[in-house]
Amino acid sequence: MADRVVTVLTEADSYDLISLDDLKVLLGVLPTDASQDEILNMYIDNYSDVVATFCNRVFGYEEVQEVWRCVDYDQTNSMKRLFMSHYPIDVTQTISVESPVGSVLDPLTYVIEEKSGKIELLSMNDEPIMVKYWGGYKLPTDSPPALKQAIALMVREGQAHMQRFAVSGIRSISHKDARVMYFDVNATIAKQQGGPGVVSPVANSLLMKYVRHEV
């Protein structure tokens, strides 16, 4: 595994993976209903961080500098592959690749795959490589629909968990001489789904495509 030092030069304006308005639409809340805004904003902050942690990446659009050392290379094709920490890479912004540091490479000597954040160096040397670029999503506007859906699912499950918690342990209701006993289905569901912050199987299936693996 290569050694990499990542420095954020310009931080993202937002790390929220969904806007309050979009979340309300997915939850079926009227846009004019502001009664839940505070708790929904808290859900957005918390679950956006949960998703970023789960996916091992920063989704926000940032200017980044990465210095790479000890990069393995493909001996067959005589090239090195670098996978940037922030992607998709914005090719409309200036991208600088230096190797050794201070010596700017000709853009014809490397290839950029925007969506995956991959940069292929077509020639090899053993010098450190420094890359400056802009990458990520301009959140929350450009957040992928799958991430928005995952956040909405996690919010729904968080709300359901809190509702179950409010009535957990209640197994009978009495009124005068009448008494009704019932099976506590909430306890069973809670055991199956876990609590807030736990990524459910459905949300997990949406997020797996966006997980960043260290290379």
PyMOL commands that set and color helices and strands:
alter all, ss='L'
color gray80, all
select helices_A, chain A and resi 20-27+37-55+107-109+145-167+185-193+201-210
alter helices_A, ss='H'
color red, helices_A
select strands_A, chain A and resi 3-10+62-69+73-74+79-83+96-98+110-113+118-121+129-135+172-175+178-181
alter strands_A, ss='S'
color yellow, strands_A
deselect
rebuild
show_as cartoon
